[in-house]
Amino acid sequence: MAKHEMASMKRPKKGRKSEVTPTSDYEEPEYGYGLMLRLENFELDQLDMALPKVGKKVTIQAEGFVESVSESESMHNKGDRSVGIQITELGVYDTRATEEE
């Protein structure tokens, strides 16, 4: 993948797990665990960022390091892989501003 090329991380509905029981209705989320960034007071202050409206698109630029790498295989699973990336530097920008450049 090219340096600035982005790929959709949205999981296809067909491949997502769902389970309906008498007490709950569960469907695996559209996006995998770890793709949600939660910025709290300290991070918002560091970014000098006001609270945006829910649903607003933003552009994120990040730098980090690989914290962990894992690969496993079992009789019933052809293999799982994961990479843990610790974000160390972060920028969040108004998407409209970056599209105008």
PyMOL commands that set and color helices and strands:
alter all, ss='L'
color gray80, all
select helices_A, chain A and resi 13-15+41-46+95-100
alter helices_A, ss='H'
color red, helices_A
select strands_A, chain A and resi 18-20+25-27+58-74+77-94
alter strands_A, ss='S'
color yellow, strands_A
deselect
rebuild
show_as cartoon
